[in-house]
Amino acid sequence: MIISFRKLCLLANLILLMSWTSVAKAETSELTWHDNYSSAVKAATADKKMLVIYFYDDSQVASRFEDEVLTNRSIQSLLSNYTLAKLSVDANVTIKEKPTRILNHAAFGYMYGSAGIAIVDYTNNDPSEYGQVVSQFNLRGSQGRTVDQMQVILTLPPGSLTQRTLIYAVRMHPEKPASTKGIFRRLLALETFRHSRNQASMQLQGHHQWESRFHQIKAQLPGNLLPTEVCAESWPGQRLEDAAIECVRSWRHSSGHWSAVSSNNVYYGYDMKRGRNGVWYATGIFARNR
């Protein structure tokens, strides 16, 4: 039987495509996903890693997220730095000898009971964050999460849930403000935590006692670095991620605040706190040269 040159080329391309697909599947299979919460925690604890938990359901959104995002080469590379678990949204864990739905636990409250990505810190970098859930992102949009969103989620600096969520919102802004390109400094993170808590307690946005805080922060910074502060508030009743996005949007509509959020800094810190009125109060503090 005579096979034309064109058909031979098509056959070769098909074989090449199949080999690429096999390689991609092999690369995907190299990642180990635990299907048990307890075993995943033990592994993360032993390896002193952050634990990524993918809570899935049977929706098309979850399927597309797995097929189009989690299999992406850059995402696979980032995920290799974590301990991984893939659990059903209905997965249980035994607490006091009783089966408890994991997503019903208060620690995962900002997952709102639905599919998405949660990250738990077992790195020992900061005792206050050890064993804490430091990221909670539901699947959103037709893909669940885009590759760009997952890249940002998986490269956030160590910090608390609220700090990392606000940093995520800053980094995902379409104009790519540069304030988080410096070093996430614990000193500034602590100050943003304190001031966000103060605003939430007062239920009033503002740079309260900034003059005295300015000098206190400056005295702890090296060299001639000067601190700058931005504040914002969300609409009442917004979910955590939506509130963070709203606070960044608010900064965008203030030229003075946006100038600070957009500029490069040597150090930076971000945090937010919800008041009893359901409003989230956000703070960013940056340190830059004179």
Sequence and secondary structure as in RCSB ss.txt:
>XXXX:A:sequence
MIISFRKLCLLANLILLMSWTSVAKAETSELTWHDNYSSAVKAATADKKMLVIYFYDDSQVASRFEDEVLTNRSI
QSLLSNYTLAKLSVDANVTIKEKPTRILNHAAFGYMYGSAGIAIVDYTNNDPSEYGQVVSQFNLRGSQGRTVDQM
QVILTLPPGSLTQRTLIYAVRMHPEKPASTKGIFRRLLALETFRHSRNQASMQLQGHHQWESRFHQIKAQLPGNL
LPTEVCAESWPGQRLEDAAIECVRSWRHSSGHWSAVSSNNVYYGYDMKRGRNGVWYATGIFARNR
>XXXX:A:secstr
    HHHHHHHHHHHHHHHHHHHHHHHHHTS EES HHHHHHHHHHHT EEEEEEE SSHHHHHIIIIITT HHH
HHHHTTSEEEEEETT EEEETTEEEEGGGSGGGGGGTTSSEEEEEE S S TTTTT EEEEEE  STTSS HHHH
HHHTT  S  HHHHHHHHHHHTSTT  SGGGSEE HHHHHHHHHHHHHHHHHT  S TTHHHHHHHHHTTSSTT 
EEEEEEEE  TT  HHHHHHHHHHHHHT HHHHHHHHS  SEEEEEEEE TTS EEEEEEEEE  
